[in-house]
Every structure is written in structure tokens, then in C-alpha cells.
Amino acid sequence: MTDEPYRTVESRGRAEFEVTGSEFIGHVAPAPDVEAAEAFVADVRERYDDATHNVPAYRVRADPLREWASDDGEPTGSAGKPALNVLQQEDVENVVAVVTRYYGGTNLGVGGLARAYSRAVKDGLDAAGIIEERPHERFAVVVDYDDSGTVRGIVESAGVEFDADYEERVTIAVRAPIEDADDLRDRIRSATSGRAEFDDER
């Protein structure tokens, strides 16, 4: 997995429309890993368990990139592949989509289905908002109270996300862009004369 910026979605998105009586609902969400993608698919299937089909597709950054889709009972190649194709064409990663269909009594044919499933994912992406994201890593800094103000100041000045937990010692959990993380750790080590302890979890 590279440290290069990548395209993903900012938040969850939803879009719905009708085609010849069939109702289509596109659900799109960010998914940092395969587990999150599959959990979202399961959640949509549970919430729309009365639907005729719930067609999933996702692309998740891993080594190698994980791509998956299913026709969920629609004719082969008419649903899952077109849904995944939109994610590929938009070049988005860490994104999951599920298209819910309520059958309206008229067969749309493979071409009609492919267009409808593609549109549902595209409209869902538009609703979710595509952004550029830099890969992040997480690490925790453990220090005594005497050093906690110093470390907190460095982390705040870096403008990264963090949470501080004050117990016997202070643990500051940091989420920083990968290309900035080593420099940030070096600054913390230097400011605490090496007293800070690090617990890395990418």
C-alpha cells in the first residue's frame, strides 16, 4: 500500500430513484478495511431485508487492493460488476456501496439493470462527496504528567487528531498522516529528552 494520497468518500451518502416501477436506493459509505465494508453490507441487508435485491460492491486499500461485488440474484453481470465499475472509474478506495432494489413488475433487461445499478452508485457517491485523503497511521505516546503538557502542545501545533487519557500516566493517542508521523515522533522524543514511550499501531 502506497503513502500516496487517494480518493475516497467524505461521509455516507444515499440516493434513490425509480425506473419503470422498480425502486433503486444507492447506499455509499467510507470503509477503512474489509471488515467495515462487510459490516455495512450486512447492515443494509438487515435494514432492507424486504427488498428484492441488495447488491454490494467495495474497493478497500490493502496489500493488494481488495475489490468485491455480487449480483445478489440479478442476472450475471447486470448488477455487481456495473456497481464495482463505477467505483473503479471514479478511482475511489476504502468505499463500499450497496444498491437496494424493490422490483416493480417490469423486467429491465441486463442493459437496463446495468444502467440503473451504475446510476445508483454514482448518485450515492455524489451524495457522499468524494475527497482526497492522505494515508494515516495511529500511535500512542505514554508520558508522565510532567511531560504531558509539552507533548500535548506539540500534537496540537501539528494540527493532527488526538485523544488524551489521564490515568496513572498520560496516554495520548495520535492519528497523523504517514509522511508526517516520523517527524512528529522525533519532535516529541526531543522535547521530552527521550522519556516519551511510543506504542505504534498502523
GIMORA-V609241 format. One record per pair of residues at least 6 apart in sequence whose C-alpha atoms are under 8 Angstrom apart, sorted by the first residue. I is the first residue (numbers start at 0). J is the second residue. D is the distance in whole Angstrom. If there is no record, write none. Layout:
I & J & D
I & J & D
//
This chain:
0 & 60 & 7
0 & 61 & 6
0 & 62 & 6
0 & 63 & 7
0 & 64 & 8
2 & 133 & 7
2 & 134 & 6
2 & 177 & 7
2 & 178 & 7
3 & 133 & 7
3 & 134 & 7
4 & 131 & 6
4 & 132 & 5
4 & 133 & 4
4 & 134 & 6
5 & 91 & 7
5 & 92 & 7
5 & 131 & 6
5 & 132 & 5
5 & 133 & 6
5 & 134 & 8
6 & 90 & 6
6 & 91 & 5
6 & 92 & 6
6 & 129 & 7
6 & 130 & 6
6 & 131 & 5
6 & 132 & 6
7 & 29 & 7
7 & 91 & 5
7 & 92 & 5
7 & 93 & 6
7 & 94 & 6
7 & 129 & 6
7 & 130 & 6
7 & 131 & 6
7 & 132 & 7
8 & 28 & 7
8 & 29 & 6
8 & 91 & 8
8 & 94 & 7
8 & 124 & 7
8 & 127 & 6
8 & 128 & 5
8 & 129 & 4
8 & 130 & 6
9 & 29 & 7
9 & 127 & 6
9 & 128 & 5
9 & 129 & 6
9 & 130 & 6
10 & 28 & 6
10 & 29 & 6
10 & 127 & 5
10 & 128 & 7
11 & 26 & 7
11 & 27 & 6
11 & 28 & 4
11 & 29 & 7
11 & 126 & 8
11 & 127 & 5
12 & 25 & 8
12 & 26 & 6
12 & 27 & 5
12 & 28 & 6
12 & 123 & 5
12 & 124 & 6
12 & 125 & 8
12 & 126 & 5
12 & 127 & 4
12 & 128 & 8
13 & 24 & 7
13 & 25 & 5
13 & 26 & 5
13 & 27 & 6
13 & 122 & 8
13 & 123 & 5
13 & 126 & 6
13 & 127 & 7
14 & 24 & 6
14 & 25 & 5
14 & 26 & 7
14 & 119 & 7
14 & 122 & 6
14 & 123 & 5
14 & 126 & 7
15 & 22 & 7
15 & 23 & 6
15 & 24 & 4
15 & 25 & 6
15 & 119 & 7
16 & 22 & 6
16 & 23 & 6
16 & 24 & 7
16 & 119 & 8
17 & 23 & 6
18 & 115 & 7
19 & 103 & 7
19 & 105 & 7
19 & 107 & 8
20 & 102 & 7
20 & 103 & 4
20 & 104 & 7
20 & 105 & 7
21 & 100 & 7
21 & 101 & 6
21 & 102 & 5
21 & 103 & 4
21 & 104 & 7
21 & 105 & 8
22 & 99 & 8
22 & 100 & 6
22 & 101 & 5
22 & 102 & 7
22 & 103 & 7
23 & 98 & 7
23 & 99 & 6
23 & 100 & 5
23 & 101 & 7
23 & 115 & 7
23 & 116 & 8
23 & 119 & 7
24 & 98 & 6
24 & 99 & 5
24 & 100 & 7
24 & 119 & 6
25 & 96 & 7
25 & 97 & 6
25 & 98 & 4
25 & 99 & 6
25 & 119 & 5
25 & 120 & 5
25 & 122 & 7
25 & 123 & 5
26 & 96 & 6
26 & 97 & 5
26 & 98 & 6
26 & 99 & 8
26 & 119 & 8
26 & 120 & 7
26 & 123 & 6
27 & 94 & 7
27 & 95 & 6
27 & 96 & 4
27 & 97 & 7
27 & 120 & 7
27 & 123 & 5
27 & 124 & 6
27 & 127 & 7
28 & 39 & 8
28 & 94 & 6
28 & 95 & 5
28 & 96 & 7
28 & 127 & 7
29 & 36 & 8
29 & 93 & 6
29 & 94 & 5
29 & 95 & 6
30 & 36 & 5
30 & 59 & 7
30 & 93 & 5
30 & 94 & 5
30 & 95 & 6
31 & 59 & 7
31 & 60 & 8
31 & 93 & 5
31 & 94 & 8
32 & 59 & 6
32 & 60 & 7
32 & 61 & 8
32 & 93 & 7
33 & 59 & 6
33 & 65 & 8
36 & 57 & 7
36 & 59 & 8
36 & 94 & 7
36 & 95 & 6
39 & 95 & 8
40 & 55 & 6
40 & 95 & 8
40 & 96 & 8
40 & 97 & 6
43 & 53 & 8
43 & 97 & 7
44 & 53 & 6
47 & 53 & 8
47 & 99 & 7
50 & 99 & 7
50 & 100 & 6
50 & 101 & 5
50 & 102 & 8
51 & 99 & 8
51 & 100 & 6
51 & 101 & 5
51 & 102 & 6
52 & 71 & 6
52 & 72 & 7
52 & 73 & 7
52 & 98 & 8
52 & 99 & 6
52 & 100 & 5
52 & 101 & 7
53 & 71 & 6
53 & 97 & 6
53 & 98 & 5
53 & 99 & 4
53 & 100 & 6
54 & 68 & 8
54 & 69 & 6
54 & 70 & 6
54 & 71 & 5
54 & 78 & 7
54 & 79 & 6
54 & 97 & 5
54 & 98 & 5
54 & 99 & 6
55 & 67 & 8
55 & 68 & 5
55 & 69 & 6
55 & 70 & 8
55 & 71 & 8
55 & 79 & 6
55 & 82 & 8
55 & 95 & 7
55 & 96 & 6
55 & 97 & 4
55 & 98 & 6
56 & 66 & 8
56 & 67 & 6
56 & 68 & 4
56 & 69 & 7
56 & 79 & 6
56 & 82 & 6
56 & 83 & 5
56 & 95 & 6
56 & 96 & 5
56 & 97 & 6
57 & 65 & 8
57 & 66 & 6
57 & 67 & 6
57 & 68 & 7
57 & 83 & 7
57 & 86 & 8
57 & 93 & 8
57 & 94 & 6
57 & 95 & 4
57 & 96 & 6
58 & 64 & 7
58 & 65 & 6
58 & 66 & 5
58 & 67 & 7
58 & 83 & 8
58 & 86 & 7
58 & 91 & 7
58 & 92 & 5
58 & 93 & 6
58 & 94 & 6
58 & 95 & 7
59 & 65 & 5
59 & 66 & 7
59 & 92 & 5
59 & 93 & 4
59 & 94 & 6
59 & 95 & 8
60 & 92 & 6
60 & 93 & 6
66 & 83 & 8
67 & 83 & 7
68 & 79 & 5
68 & 80 & 6
68 & 82 & 8
68 & 83 & 6
69 & 78 & 7
69 & 79 & 5
69 & 80 & 7
70 & 76 & 7
70 & 77 & 7
70 & 78 & 5
70 & 79 & 4
70 & 80 & 8
71 & 79 & 8
74 & 109 & 7
76 & 109 & 8
76 & 113 & 8
77 & 109 & 5
77 & 110 & 7
77 & 112 & 6
77 & 113 & 5
78 & 112 & 6
78 & 113 & 6
78 & 116 & 6
78 & 117 & 8
79 & 116 & 8
81 & 113 & 6
81 & 114 & 8
81 & 116 & 6
81 & 117 & 5
82 & 96 & 8
82 & 113 & 8
82 & 116 & 6
82 & 117 & 5
82 & 120 & 6
84 & 117 & 8
85 & 117 & 6
85 & 120 & 7
85 & 121 & 7
86 & 92 & 8
86 & 94 & 8
86 & 120 & 8
91 & 129 & 8
96 & 120 & 7
96 & 123 & 8
97 & 120 & 8
98 & 116 & 7
98 & 119 & 6
98 & 120 & 7
133 & 176 & 6
133 & 177 & 8
134 & 176 & 6
134 & 177 & 6
135 & 174 & 6
135 & 175 & 5
135 & 176 & 4
135 & 177 & 5
135 & 201 & 8
136 & 174 & 6
136 & 175 & 6
136 & 176 & 6
136 & 177 & 6
136 & 180 & 7
136 & 200 & 7
136 & 201 & 5
137 & 172 & 7
137 & 173 & 6
137 & 174 & 4
137 & 175 & 6
137 & 199 & 7
137 & 200 & 5
137 & 201 & 5
138 & 172 & 6
138 & 173 & 5
138 & 174 & 7
138 & 197 & 7
138 & 198 & 6
138 & 199 & 4
138 & 200 & 5
138 & 201 & 7
139 & 170 & 6
139 & 171 & 5
139 & 172 & 4
139 & 173 & 6
139 & 197 & 6
139 & 198 & 5
139 & 199 & 6
140 & 170 & 6
140 & 171 & 5
140 & 172 & 6
140 & 173 & 8
140 & 195 & 6
140 & 196 & 6
140 & 197 & 5
140 & 198 & 7
141 & 168 & 7
141 & 169 & 6
141 & 170 & 4
141 & 171 & 6
141 & 195 & 6
141 & 196 & 5
141 & 197 & 6
141 & 198 & 8
142 & 168 & 6
142 & 169 & 5
142 & 170 & 7
142 & 194 & 7
142 & 195 & 5
142 & 196 & 7
143 & 168 & 5
143 & 169 & 6
144 & 168 & 6
144 & 169 & 6
146 & 191 & 6
147 & 169 & 6
149 & 190 & 7
149 & 191 & 8
150 & 187 & 6
150 & 190 & 8
150 & 191 & 8
151 & 171 & 8
153 & 183 & 8
153 & 186 & 8
153 & 187 & 7
154 & 161 & 8
154 & 173 & 8
154 & 183 & 8
157 & 183 & 8
159 & 173 & 7
159 & 174 & 6
159 & 175 & 6
160 & 173 & 6
160 & 174 & 5
160 & 175 & 7
161 & 171 & 7
161 & 172 & 5
161 & 173 & 4
161 & 174 & 6
162 & 171 & 6
162 & 172 & 5
162 & 173 & 7
163 & 169 & 7
163 & 170 & 6
163 & 171 & 4
163 & 172 & 6
164 & 170 & 5
164 & 171 & 6
187 & 193 & 8
187 & 195 & 7
188 & 194 & 7
188 & 195 & 6
//
